[in-house]
């Protein structure tokens, strides 16, 4: 084999490796984009869940305050009847 043939073969091998690496890089970029999108969706779902929990907590506190008011009124009525 002459030197040019060896050089051509090595160049072909390098070109195939380069193409393989480019393909692998593209696949990794696509996988990263998919994971970033999934993370964004999970983050949005978490935010919605936190907002729902905060709403339920506020509603529960409002109900608790109403119940306390009713109980206090019942205590006043009970004290008035026993006197």
PDB file of N, CA, C and O in Angstrom:
ATOM      1  N   UNK A   1       0.843  -1.186   0.000  1.00  0.00           N
ATOM      2  CA  UNK A   1       0.000   0.000   0.000  1.00  0.00           C
ATOM      3  C   UNK A   1       0.884   1.244   0.000  1.00  0.00           C
ATOM      4  O   UNK A   1       1.920   1.320   0.660  1.00  0.00           O
ATOM      5  N   UNK A   2       0.420   2.191  -0.764  1.00  0.00           N
ATOM      6  CA  UNK A   2       1.199   3.421  -0.758  1.00  0.00           C
ATOM      7  C   UNK A   2       0.690   4.353   0.328  1.00  0.00           C
ATOM      8  O   UNK A   2      -0.374   4.141   0.909  1.00  0.00           O
ATOM      9  N   UNK A   3       1.445   5.352   0.576  1.00  0.00           N
ATOM     10  CA  UNK A   3       1.166   6.286   1.664  1.00  0.00           C
ATOM     11  C   UNK A   3      -0.179   6.999   1.481  1.00  0.00           C
ATOM     12  O   UNK A   3      -0.890   7.237   2.457  1.00  0.00           O
ATOM     13  N   UNK A   4      -0.526   7.336   0.244  1.00  0.00           N
ATOM     14  CA  UNK A   4      -1.792   8.025  -0.012  1.00  0.00           C
ATOM     15  C   UNK A   4      -3.005   7.130   0.288  1.00  0.00           C
ATOM     16  O   UNK A   4      -4.025   7.610   0.782  1.00  0.00           O
ATOM     17  N   UNK A   5      -2.893   5.870  -0.004  1.00  0.00           N
ATOM     18  CA  UNK A   5      -3.979   4.933   0.292  1.00  0.00           C
ATOM     19  C   UNK A   5      -4.186   4.821   1.797  1.00  0.00           C
ATOM     20  O   UNK A   5      -5.321   4.830   2.274  1.00  0.00           O
ATOM     21  N   UNK A   6      -3.108   4.716   2.532  1.00  0.00           N
ATOM     22  CA  UNK A   6      -3.194   4.649   4.004  1.00  0.00           C
ATOM     23  C   UNK A   6      -3.814   5.932   4.546  1.00  0.00           C
ATOM     24  O   UNK A   6      -4.669   5.897   5.432  1.00  0.00           O
ATOM     25  N   UNK A   7      -3.375   7.057   4.006  1.00  0.00           N
ATOM     26  CA  UNK A   7      -3.906   8.355   4.435  1.00  0.00           C
ATOM     27  C   UNK A   7      -5.398   8.453   4.137  1.00  0.00           C
ATOM     28  O   UNK A   7      -6.161   8.929   4.977  1.00  0.00           O
ATOM     29  N   UNK A   8      -5.824   8.014   2.961  1.00  0.00           N
ATOM     30  CA  UNK A   8      -7.239   8.026   2.588  1.00  0.00           C
ATOM     31  C   UNK A   8      -8.061   7.142   3.524  1.00  0.00           C
ATOM     32  O   UNK A   8      -9.162   7.517   3.928  1.00  0.00           O
ATOM     33  N   UNK A   9      -7.536   5.985   3.862  1.00  0.00           N
ATOM     34  CA  UNK A   9      -8.247   5.073   4.768  1.00  0.00           C
ATOM     35  C   UNK A   9      -8.402   5.687   6.158  1.00  0.00           C
ATOM     36  O   UNK A   9      -9.463   5.614   6.778  1.00  0.00           O
ATOM     37  N   UNK A  10      -7.329   6.283   6.620  1.00  0.00           N
ATOM     38  CA  UNK A  10      -7.399   6.924   7.947  1.00  0.00           C
ATOM     39  C   UNK A  10      -8.358   8.106   7.924  1.00  0.00           C
ATOM     40  O   UNK A  10      -9.091   8.334   8.886  1.00  0.00           O
ATOM     41  N   UNK A  11      -8.354   8.858   6.827  1.00  0.00           N
ATOM     42  CA  UNK A  11      -9.275   9.983   6.700  1.00  0.00           C
ATOM     43  C   UNK A  11     -10.725   9.494   6.679  1.00  0.00           C
ATOM     44  O   UNK A  11     -11.598  10.098   7.302  1.00  0.00           O
ATOM     45  N   UNK A  12     -10.974   8.395   5.959  1.00  0.00           N
ATOM     46  CA  UNK A  12     -12.317   7.806   5.937  1.00  0.00           C
ATOM     47  C   UNK A  12     -12.746   7.374   7.340  1.00  0.00           C
ATOM     48  O   UNK A  12     -13.887   7.596   7.745  1.00  0.00           O
ATOM     49  N   UNK A  13     -11.832   6.763   8.067  1.00  0.00           N
ATOM     50  CA  UNK A  13     -12.137   6.317   9.424  1.00  0.00           C
ATOM     51  C   UNK A  13     -12.469   7.510  10.321  1.00  0.00           C
ATOM     52  O   UNK A  13     -13.415   7.460  11.106  1.00  0.00           O
ATOM     53  N   UNK A  14     -11.692   8.570  10.199  1.00  0.00           N
ATOM     54  CA  UNK A  14     -11.936   9.775  10.996  1.00  0.00           C
ATOM     55  C   UNK A  14     -13.278  10.393  10.617  1.00  0.00           C
ATOM     56  O   UNK A  14     -14.021  10.849  11.486  1.00  0.00           O
ATOM     57  N   UNK A  15     -13.588  10.410   9.333  1.00  0.00           N
ATOM     58  CA  UNK A  15     -14.859  10.981   8.878  1.00  0.00           C
ATOM     59  C   UNK A  15     -16.042  10.166   9.421  1.00  0.00           C
ATOM     60  O   UNK A  15     -17.050  10.735   9.838  1.00  0.00           O
ATOM     61  N   UNK A  16     -15.913   8.836   9.412  1.00  0.00           N
ATOM     62  CA  UNK A  16     -16.984   7.992   9.969  1.00  0.00           C
ATOM     63  C   UNK A  16     -17.141   8.237  11.473  1.00  0.00           C
ATOM     64  O   UNK A  16     -18.260   8.295  11.982  1.00  0.00           O
ATOM     65  N   UNK A  17     -16.040   8.377  12.163  1.00  0.00           N
ATOM     66  CA  UNK A  17     -16.097   8.649  13.604  1.00  0.00           C
ATOM     67  C   UNK A  17     -16.746  10.002  13.867  1.00  0.00           C
ATOM     68  O   UNK A  17     -17.540  10.156  14.794  1.00  0.00           O
ATOM     69  N   UNK A  18     -16.392  10.983  13.032  1.00  0.00           N
ATOM     70  CA  UNK A  18     -16.970  12.315  13.179  1.00  0.00           C
ATOM     71  C   UNK A  18     -18.482  12.277  12.979  1.00  0.00           C
ATOM     72  O   UNK A  18     -19.230  12.880  13.748  1.00  0.00           O
ATOM     73  N   UNK A  19     -18.925  11.572  11.951  1.00  0.00           N
ATOM     74  CA  UNK A  19     -20.358  11.443  11.700  1.00  0.00           C
ATOM     75  C   UNK A  19     -21.057  10.730  12.858  1.00  0.00           C
ATOM     76  O   UNK A  19     -22.153  11.110  13.271  1.00  0.00           O
ATOM     77  N   UNK A  20     -20.413   9.708  13.362  1.00  0.00           N
ATOM     78  CA  UNK A  20     -20.977   8.965  14.485  1.00  0.00           C
ATOM     79  C   UNK A  20     -21.095   9.863  15.714  1.00  0.00           C
ATOM     80  O   UNK A  20     -22.101   9.827  16.423  1.00  0.00           O
ATOM     81  N   UNK A  21     -20.077  10.658  15.958  1.00  0.00           N
ATOM     82  CA  UNK A  21     -20.113  11.574  17.106  1.00  0.00           C
ATOM     83  C   UNK A  21     -21.170  12.661  16.925  1.00  0.00           C
ATOM     84  O   UNK A  21     -21.842  13.039  17.885  1.00  0.00           O
ATOM     85  N   UNK A  22     -21.317  13.161  15.709  1.00  0.00           N
ATOM     86  CA  UNK A  22     -22.350  14.173  15.436  1.00  0.00           C
ATOM     87  C   UNK A  22     -23.742  13.590  15.684  1.00  0.00           C
ATOM     88  O   UNK A  22     -24.609  14.238  16.270  1.00  0.00           O
ATOM     89  N   UNK A  23     -23.937  12.339  15.221  1.00  0.00           N
ATOM     90  CA  UNK A  23     -25.231  11.682  15.437  1.00  0.00           C
ATOM     91  C   UNK A  23     -25.494  11.488  16.927  1.00  0.00           C
ATOM     92  O   UNK A  23     -26.592  11.763  17.412  1.00  0.00           O
ATOM     93  N   UNK A  24     -24.479  11.012  17.653  1.00  0.00           N
ATOM     94  CA  UNK A  24     -24.626  10.834  19.094  1.00  0.00           C
ATOM     95  C   UNK A  24     -24.907  12.145  19.801  1.00  0.00           C
ATOM     96  O   UNK A  24     -25.718  12.192  20.726  1.00  0.00           O
ATOM     97  N   UNK A  25     -24.246  13.207  19.375  1.00  0.00           N
ATOM     98  CA  UNK A  25     -24.458  14.526  19.967  1.00  0.00           C
ATOM     99  C   UNK A  25     -25.890  15.006  19.718  1.00  0.00           C
ATOM    100  O   UNK A  25     -26.532  15.551  20.616  1.00  0.00           O
ATOM    101  N   UNK A  26     -26.380  14.802  18.510  1.00  0.00           N
ATOM    102  CA  UNK A  26     -27.757  15.195  18.190  1.00  0.00           C
ATOM    103  C   UNK A  26     -28.751  14.419  19.047  1.00  0.00           C
ATOM    104  O   UNK A  26     -29.730  14.986  19.533  1.00  0.00           O
ATOM    105  N   UNK A  27     -28.502  13.131  19.233  1.00  0.00           N
ATOM    106  CA  UNK A  27     -29.389  12.313  20.070  1.00  0.00           C
ATOM    107  C   UNK A  27     -29.372  12.798  21.520  1.00  0.00           C
ATOM    108  O   UNK A  27     -30.410  12.852  22.179  1.00  0.00           O
ATOM    109  N   UNK A  28     -28.182  13.148  22.005  1.00  0.00           N
ATOM    110  CA  UNK A  28     -28.080  13.661  23.377  1.00  0.00           C
ATOM    111  C   UNK A  28     -28.804  15.004  23.530  1.00  0.00           C
ATOM    112  O   UNK A  28     -29.463  15.251  24.540  1.00  0.00           O
ATOM    113  N   UNK A  29     -28.673  15.853  22.530  1.00  0.00           N
ATOM    114  CA  UNK A  29     -29.376  17.146  22.571  1.00  0.00           C
ATOM    115  C   UNK A  29     -30.886  16.943  22.593  1.00  0.00           C
ATOM    116  O   UNK A  29     -31.605  17.635  23.314  1.00  0.00           O
ATOM    117  N   UNK A  30     -31.359  15.986  21.795  1.00  0.00           N
ATOM    118  CA  UNK A  30     -32.791  15.697  21.761  1.00  0.00           C
ATOM    119  C   UNK A  30     -33.268  15.137  23.102  1.00  0.00           C
ATOM    120  O   UNK A  30     -34.329  15.514  23.598  1.00  0.00           O
ATOM    121  N   UNK A  31     -32.479  14.239  23.678  1.00  0.00           N
ATOM    122  CA  UNK A  31     -32.837  13.671  24.978  1.00  0.00           C
ATOM    123  C   UNK A  31     -32.847  14.758  26.048  1.00  0.00           C
ATOM    124  O   UNK A  31     -33.721  14.771  26.915  1.00  0.00           O
ATOM    125  N   UNK A  32     -31.887  15.660  25.989  1.00  0.00           N
ATOM    126  CA  UNK A  32     -31.837  16.765  26.957  1.00  0.00           C
ATOM    127  C   UNK A  32     -33.053  17.668  26.804  1.00  0.00           C
ATOM    128  O   UNK A  32     -33.650  18.081  27.798  1.00  0.00           O
ATOM    129  N   UNK A  33     -33.419  17.975  25.569  1.00  0.00           N
ATOM    130  CA  UNK A  33     -34.594  18.817  25.332  1.00  0.00           C
ATOM    131  C   UNK A  33     -35.857  18.140  25.870  1.00  0.00           C
ATOM    132  O   UNK A  33     -36.716  18.798  26.458  1.00  0.00           O
ATOM    133  N   UNK A  34     -35.965  16.826  25.666  1.00  0.00           N
ATOM    134  CA  UNK A  34     -37.130  16.085  26.183  1.00  0.00           C
ATOM    135  C   UNK A  34     -37.179  16.146  27.703  1.00  0.00           C
ATOM    136  O   UNK A  34     -38.241  16.351  28.290  1.00  0.00           O
ATOM    137  N   UNK A  35     -36.030  15.969  28.331  1.00  0.00           N
ATOM    138  CA  UNK A  35     -35.985  16.004  29.800  1.00  0.00           C
ATOM    139  C   UNK A  35     -36.283  17.400  30.331  1.00  0.00           C
ATOM    140  O   UNK A  35     -36.947  17.548  31.356  1.00  0.00           O
ATOM    141  N   UNK A  36     -35.798  18.414  29.642  1.00  0.00           N
ATOM    142  CA  UNK A  36     -36.085  19.789  30.062  1.00  0.00           C
ATOM    143  C   UNK A  36     -37.569  20.083  29.956  1.00  0.00           C
ATOM    144  O   UNK A  36     -38.143  20.746  30.820  1.00  0.00           O
ATOM    145  N   UNK A  37     -38.190  19.587  28.889  1.00  0.00           N
ATOM    146  CA  UNK A  37     -39.631  19.784  28.728  1.00  0.00           C
ATOM    147  C   UNK A  37     -40.397  19.049  29.828  1.00  0.00           C
ATOM    148  O   UNK A  37     -41.344  19.593  30.395  1.00  0.00           O
ATOM    149  N   UNK A  38     -39.993  17.826  30.128  1.00  0.00           N
ATOM    150  CA  UNK A  38     -40.651  17.063  31.192  1.00  0.00           C
ATOM    151  C   UNK A  38     -40.479  17.763  32.531  1.00  0.00           C
ATOM    152  O   UNK A  38     -41.408  17.804  33.338  1.00  0.00           O
ATOM    153  N   UNK A  39     -39.301  18.310  32.769  1.00  0.00           N
ATOM    154  CA  UNK A  39     -39.052  19.033  34.012  1.00  0.00           C
ATOM    155  C   UNK A  39     -39.919  20.281  34.102  1.00  0.00           C
ATOM    156  O   UNK A  39     -40.451  20.596  35.166  1.00  0.00           O
ATOM    157  N   UNK A  40     -40.060  20.984  32.996  1.00  0.00           N
ATOM    158  CA  UNK A  40     -40.908  22.181  32.979  1.00  0.00           C
ATOM    159  C   UNK A  40     -42.359  21.813  33.280  1.00  0.00           C
ATOM    160  O   UNK A  40     -43.048  22.529  34.006  1.00  0.00           O
ATOM    161  N   UNK A  41     -42.820  20.694  32.721  1.00  0.00           N
ATOM    162  CA  UNK A  41     -44.192  20.258  32.984  1.00  0.00           C
ATOM    163  C   UNK A  41     -44.373  19.878  34.442  1.00  0.00           C
ATOM    164  O   UNK A  41     -45.391  20.205  35.052  1.00  0.00           O
ATOM    165  N   UNK A  42     -43.380  19.182  35.008  1.00  0.00           N
ATOM    166  CA  UNK A  42     -43.471  18.796  36.414  1.00  0.00           C
ATOM    167  C   UNK A  42     -43.420  20.021  37.315  1.00  0.00           C
ATOM    168  O   UNK A  42     -44.111  20.081  38.333  1.00  0.00           O
ATOM    169  N   UNK A  43     -42.604  20.992  36.940  1.00  0.00           N
ATOM    170  CA  UNK A  43     -42.522  22.223  37.720  1.00  0.00           C
ATOM    171  C   UNK A  43     -43.864  22.944  37.705  1.00  0.00           C
ATOM    172  O   UNK A  43     -44.315  23.449  38.734  1.00  0.00           O
ATOM    173  N   UNK A  44     -44.500  22.992  36.541  1.00  0.00           N
ATOM    174  CA  UNK A  44     -45.811  23.627  36.426  1.00  0.00           C
ATOM    175  C   UNK A  44     -46.843  22.871  37.264  1.00  0.00           C
ATOM    176  O   UNK A  44     -47.664  23.486  37.944  1.00  0.00           O
ATOM    177  N   UNK A  45     -46.799  21.546  37.215  1.00  0.00           N
ATOM    178  CA  UNK A  45     -47.742  20.746  38.000  1.00  0.00           C
ATOM    179  C   UNK A  45     -47.516  20.963  39.490  1.00  0.00           C
ATOM    180  O   UNK A  45     -48.473  21.036  40.261  1.00  0.00           O
ATOM    181  N   UNK A  46     -46.260  21.066  39.896  1.00  0.00           N
ATOM    182  CA  UNK A  46     -45.947  21.320  41.300  1.00  0.00           C
ATOM    183  C   UNK A  46     -46.468  22.682  41.731  1.00  0.00           C
ATOM    184  O   UNK A  46     -47.015  22.824  42.825  1.00  0.00           O
ATOM    185  N   UNK A  47     -46.302  23.673  40.883  1.00  0.00           N
ATOM    186  CA  UNK A  47     -46.807  25.018  41.189  1.00  0.00           C
ATOM    187  C   UNK A  47     -48.328  24.993  41.348  1.00  0.00           C
ATOM    188  O   UNK A  47     -48.871  25.610  42.264  1.00  0.00           O
ATOM    189  N   UNK A  48     -49.004  24.286  40.460  1.00  0.00           N
ATOM    190  CA  UNK A  48     -50.463  24.184  40.553  1.00  0.00           C
ATOM    191  C   UNK A  48     -50.881  23.465  41.833  1.00  0.00           C
ATOM    192  O   UNK A  48     -51.854  23.851  42.481  1.00  0.00           O
ATOM    193  N   UNK A  49     -50.145  22.422  42.190  1.00  0.00           N
ATOM    194  CA  UNK A  49     -50.457  21.686  43.418  1.00  0.00           C
ATOM    195  C   UNK A  49     -50.257  22.575  44.641  1.00  0.00           C
ATOM    196  O   UNK A  49     -51.069  22.555  45.565  1.00  0.00           O
ATOM    197  N   UNK A  50     -49.181  23.350  44.646  1.00  0.00           N
ATOM    198  CA  UNK A  50     -48.928  24.259  45.772  1.00  0.00           C
ATOM    199  C   UNK A  50     -50.028  25.314  45.880  1.00  0.00           C
ATOM    200  O   UNK A  50     -50.457  25.660  46.981  1.00  0.00           O
ATOM    201  N   UNK A  51     -50.482  25.824  44.732  1.00  0.00           N
ATOM    202  CA  UNK A  51     -51.573  26.803  44.743  1.00  0.00           C
ATOM    203  C   UNK A  51     -52.864  26.170  45.269  1.00  0.00           C
ATOM    204  O   UNK A  51     -53.609  26.804  46.016  1.00  0.00           O
ATOM    205  N   UNK A  52     -53.125  24.930  44.881  1.00  0.00           N
ATOM    206  CA  UNK A  52     -54.319  24.237  45.352  1.00  0.00           C
ATOM    207  C   UNK A  52     -54.243  24.003  46.858  1.00  0.00           C
ATOM    208  O   UNK A  52     -55.240  24.165  47.561  1.00  0.00           O
ATOM    209  N   UNK A  53     -53.073  23.625  47.356  1.00  0.00           N
ATOM    210  CA  UNK A  53     -52.894  23.418  48.795  1.00  0.00           C
ATOM    211  C   UNK A  53     -53.095  24.721  49.550  1.00  0.00           C
ATOM    212  O   UNK A  53     -53.733  24.742  50.603  1.00  0.00           O
ATOM    213  N   UNK A  54     -52.555  25.804  49.017  1.00  0.00           N
ATOM    214  CA  UNK A  54     -52.727  27.103  49.669  1.00  0.00           C
ATOM    215  C   UNK A  54     -54.205  27.501  49.709  1.00  0.00           C
ATOM    216  O   UNK A  54     -54.675  28.045  50.708  1.00  0.00           O
ATOM    217  N   UNK A  55     -54.933  27.232  48.630  1.00  0.00           N
ATOM    218  CA  UNK A  55     -56.361  27.560  48.585  1.00  0.00           C
ATOM    219  C   UNK A  55     -57.125  26.740  49.619  1.00  0.00           C
ATOM    220  O   UNK A  55     -57.958  27.275  50.350  1.00  0.00           O
ATOM    221  N   UNK A  56     -56.841  25.442  49.678  1.00  0.00           N
ATOM    222  CA  UNK A  56     -57.527  24.576  50.649  1.00  0.00           C
ATOM    223  C   UNK A  56     -57.196  25.023  52.073  1.00  0.00           C
ATOM    224  O   UNK A  56     -58.064  25.020  52.945  1.00  0.00           O
ATOM    225  N   UNK A  57     -55.950  25.403  52.304  1.00  0.00           N
ATOM    226  CA  UNK A  57     -55.553  25.873  53.638  1.00  0.00           C
ATOM    227  C   UNK A  57     -56.325  27.137  54.013  1.00  0.00           C
ATOM    228  O   UNK A  57     -56.802  27.263  55.141  1.00  0.00           O
ATOM    229  N   UNK A  58     -56.447  28.069  53.074  1.00  0.00           N
ATOM    230  CA  UNK A  58     -57.217  29.297  53.351  1.00  0.00           C
ATOM    231  C   UNK A  58     -58.681  28.980  53.626  1.00  0.00           C
ATOM    232  O   UNK A  58     -59.280  29.533  54.548  1.00  0.00           O
ATOM    233  N   UNK A  59     -59.254  28.087  52.823  1.00  0.00           N
ATOM    234  CA  UNK A  59     -60.651  27.711  53.021  1.00  0.00           C
ATOM    235  C   UNK A  59     -60.845  27.022  54.371  1.00  0.00           C
ATOM    236  O   UNK A  59     -61.828  27.273  55.069  1.00  0.00           O
ATOM    237  N   UNK A  60     -59.913  26.163  54.729  1.00  0.00           N
ATOM    238  CA  UNK A  60     -60.000  25.464  56.018  1.00  0.00           C
ATOM    239  C   UNK A  60     -59.929  26.459  57.178  1.00  0.00           C
ATOM    240  O   UNK A  60     -60.661  26.324  58.158  1.00  0.00           O
ATOM    241  N   UNK A  61     -59.066  27.435  57.068  1.00  0.00           N
ATOM    242  CA  UNK A  61     -58.946  28.443  58.125  1.00  0.00           C
ATOM    243  C   UNK A  61     -60.231  29.275  58.233  1.00  0.00           C
ATOM    244  O   UNK A  61     -60.681  29.593  59.334  1.00  0.00           O
ATOM    245  N   UNK A  62     -60.812  29.622  57.090  1.00  0.00           N
ATOM    246  CA  UNK A  62     -62.072  30.382  57.104  1.00  0.00           C
ATOM    247  C   UNK A  62     -63.181  29.560  57.762  1.00  0.00           C
ATOM    248  O   UNK A  62     -63.969  30.096  58.541  1.00  0.00           O
ATOM    249  N   UNK A  63     -63.246  28.273  57.456  1.00  0.00           N
ATOM    250  CA  UNK A  63     -64.251  27.394  58.064  1.00  0.00           C
ATOM    251  C   UNK A  63     -64.005  27.279  59.570  1.00  0.00           C
ATOM    252  O   UNK A  63     -64.943  27.306  60.367  1.00  0.00           O
ATOM    253  N   UNK A  64     -62.736  27.150  59.943  1.00  0.00           N
ATOM    254  CA  UNK A  64     -62.407  27.057  61.367  1.00  0.00           C
ATOM    255  C   UNK A  64     -62.863  28.311  62.121  1.00  0.00           C
ATOM    256  O   UNK A  64     -63.407  28.224  63.222  1.00  0.00           O
ATOM    257  N   UNK A  65     -62.637  29.458  61.518  1.00  0.00           N
ATOM    258  CA  UNK A  65     -63.061  30.706  62.165  1.00  0.00           C
ATOM    259  C   UNK A  65     -64.583  30.767  62.301  1.00  0.00           C
ATOM    260  O   UNK A  65     -65.094  31.222  63.324  1.00  0.00           O
ATOM    261  N   UNK A  66     -65.306  30.314  61.279  1.00  0.00           N
ATOM    262  CA  UNK A  66     -66.765  30.308  61.354  1.00  0.00           C
ATOM    263  C   UNK A  66     -67.253  29.362  62.442  1.00  0.00           C
ATOM    264  O   UNK A  66     -68.170  29.691  63.195  1.00  0.00           O
ATOM    265  N   UNK A  67     -66.641  28.192  62.522  1.00  0.00           N
ATOM    266  CA  UNK A  67     -67.023  27.228  63.555  1.00  0.00           C
ATOM    267  C   UNK A  67     -66.744  27.796  64.946  1.00  0.00           C
ATOM    268  O   UNK A  67     -67.563  27.651  65.854  1.00  0.00           O
ATOM    269  N   UNK A  68     -65.592  28.442  65.112  1.00  0.00           N
ATOM    270  CA  UNK A  68     -65.276  29.067  66.401  1.00  0.00           C
ATOM    271  C   UNK A  68     -66.314  30.120  66.770  1.00  0.00           C
ATOM    272  O   UNK A  68     -66.719  30.210  67.930  1.00  0.00           O
ATOM    273  N   UNK A  69     -66.751  30.922  65.790  1.00  0.00           N
ATOM    274  CA  UNK A  69     -67.786  31.927  66.051  1.00  0.00           C
ATOM    275  C   UNK A  69     -69.076  31.268  66.510  1.00  0.00           C
ATOM    276  O   UNK A  69     -69.699  31.706  67.477  1.00  0.00           O
ATOM    277  N   UNK A  70     -69.471  30.214  65.813  1.00  0.00           N
ATOM    278  CA  UNK A  70     -70.712  29.508  66.162  1.00  0.00           C
ATOM    279  C   UNK A  70     -70.598  28.904  67.563  1.00  0.00           C
ATOM    280  O   UNK A  70     -71.537  28.997  68.353  1.00  0.00           O
ATOM    281  N   UNK A  71     -69.465  28.291  67.876  1.00  0.00           N
ATOM    282  CA  UNK A  71     -69.274  27.704  69.203  1.00  0.00           C
ATOM    283  C   UNK A  71     -69.319  28.775  70.292  1.00  0.00           C
ATOM    284  O   UNK A  71     -69.904  28.560  71.353  1.00  0.00           O
ATOM    285  N   UNK A  72     -68.709  29.916  70.030  1.00  0.00           N
ATOM    286  CA  UNK A  72     -68.755  31.004  71.011  1.00  0.00           C
ATOM    287  C   UNK A  72     -70.188  31.492  71.216  1.00  0.00           C
ATOM    288  O   UNK A  72     -70.580  31.790  72.344  1.00  0.00           O
ATOM    289  N   UNK A  73     -70.959  31.575  70.157  1.00  0.00           N
ATOM    290  CA  UNK A  73     -72.362  31.987  70.290  1.00  0.00           C
ATOM    291  C   UNK A  73     -73.148  30.956  71.094  1.00  0.00           C
ATOM    292  O   UNK A  73     -73.993  31.303  71.919  1.00  0.00           O
ATOM    293  N   UNK A  74     -72.850  29.663  70.834  1.00  0.00           N
ATOM    294  CA  UNK A  74     -73.540  28.622  71.585  1.00  0.00           C
ATOM    295  C   UNK A  74     -73.168  28.681  73.063  1.00  0.00           C
ATOM    296  O   UNK A  74     -74.018  28.437  73.920  1.00  0.00           O
ATOM    297  N   UNK A  75     -71.918  28.999  73.374  1.00  0.00           N
ATOM    298  CA  UNK A  75     -71.505  29.137  74.772  1.00  0.00           C
ATOM    299  C   UNK A  75     -72.258  30.279  75.437  1.00  0.00           C
ATOM    300  O   UNK A  75     -72.699  30.168  76.581  1.00  0.00           O
ATOM    301  N   UNK A  76     -72.398  31.379  74.700  1.00  0.00           N
ATOM    302  CA  UNK A  76     -73.125  32.520  75.267  1.00  0.00           C
ATOM    303  C   UNK A  76     -74.576  32.134  75.520  1.00  0.00           C
ATOM    304  O   UNK A  76     -75.144  32.466  76.560  1.00  0.00           O
ATOM    305  N   UNK A  77     -75.172  31.428  74.557  1.00  0.00           N
ATOM    306  CA  UNK A  77     -76.560  30.990  74.742  1.00  0.00           C
ATOM    307  C   UNK A  77     -76.686  30.031  75.916  1.00  0.00           C
ATOM    308  O   UNK A  77     -77.629  30.122  76.701  1.00  0.00           O
ATOM    309  N   UNK A  78     -75.733  29.112  76.033  1.00  0.00           N
ATOM    310  CA  UNK A  78     -75.742  28.143  77.109  1.00  0.00           C
ATOM    311  C   UNK A  78     -75.587  28.843  78.457  1.00  0.00           C
ATOM    312  O   UNK A  78     -76.264  28.484  79.421  1.00  0.00           O
ATOM    313  N   UNK A  79     -74.714  29.823  78.531  1.00  0.00           N
ATOM    314  CA  UNK A  79     -74.525  30.572  79.788  1.00  0.00           C
ATOM    315  C   UNK A  79     -75.789  31.364  80.130  1.00  0.00           C
ATOM    316  O   UNK A  79     -76.151  31.483  81.300  1.00  0.00           O
ATOM    317  N   UNK A  80     -76.450  31.897  79.123  1.00  0.00           N
ATOM    318  CA  UNK A  80     -77.685  32.654  79.374  1.00  0.00           C
ATOM    319  C   UNK A  80     -78.803  31.774  79.885  1.00  0.00           C
ATOM    320  O   UNK A  80     -79.602  32.217  80.710  1.00  0.00           O
ATOM    321  N   UNK A  81     -78.881  30.541  79.420  1.00  0.00           N
ATOM    322  CA  UNK A  81     -79.931  29.630  79.851  1.00  0.00           C
ATOM    323  C   UNK A  81     -79.677  29.100  81.253  1.00  0.00           C
ATOM    324  O   UNK A  81     -80.626  28.857  81.998  1.00  0.00           O
ATOM    325  N   UNK A  82     -78.422  28.916  81.625  1.00  0.00           N
ATOM    326  CA  UNK A  82     -78.123  28.364  82.952  1.00  0.00           C
ATOM    327  C   UNK A  82     -78.197  29.426  84.028  1.00  0.00           C
ATOM    328  O   UNK A  82     -78.260  29.089  85.210  1.00  0.00           O
ATOM    329  N   UNK A  83     -78.191  30.670  83.670  1.00  0.00           N
ATOM    330  CA  UNK A  83     -78.200  31.716  84.687  1.00  0.00           C
ATOM    331  C   UNK A  83     -79.553  31.979  85.251  1.00  0.00           C
ATOM    332  O   UNK A  83     -79.704  32.838  86.120  1.00  0.00           O
TER     333      UNK A  83
END
